[in-house]
Amino acid sequence: MSVVAEVESEHGGYQAPRRLQRLPSWLAGQVAKKAEQLVGEALAHDGVRRPHFAVLTSLAEQGAASQAALGRRLWIDRSDLHAILAELERAGLVARVRDPADRRRNIVTITPVGMDALSRLDERVESAQRALLAPLSGSERRELLRLLERLAGAGEG
């Protein structure tokens, strides 16, 4: 079943107009919705949402950061980030400590427990990616990724 057909079946048989179905922007949006659903479901198995995963990934890959810098990195609103960090901290996945150079700031780090959780989450997200791309051959997957990176402007300096 195509991504379009799956999305339509999820919406009570909604049939988008053919003109929309031919638009690359509309098709990309449908694929994005399907990807969001698959990744969301995969992360939900561990009680995690996409913003939690983004925070853990950023801390693991880009290092510790002040809450403000982390919010800017991920384009997460300050109040939303505060709630996300509180949830992650309660689960022992991140730690917030006062910045010794500026006592008004918290520095956020990923904990060893957070690194273990991120490893499990990476596997779940990778499984969701495989499900999303299942209709494509290996070479088609590589080509799609190359084209998406090009469209998204990846690697532009």
Secondary structure, DSSP 8 states (H G I E B T S, - for coil): --HHHHHHHHTTT----HHHHT-HHHHHHHHHHHHHHHHHHHHHTTT--HHHHHHHHHHHHH--EEHHHHHHHHT--HHHHHHHHHHHHHTTSEEEEEETTEEEEEEEEE-HHHHHHHHHHHHHHHHHHHHHHTTS-HHHHHHHHHHHHHHHTTT--
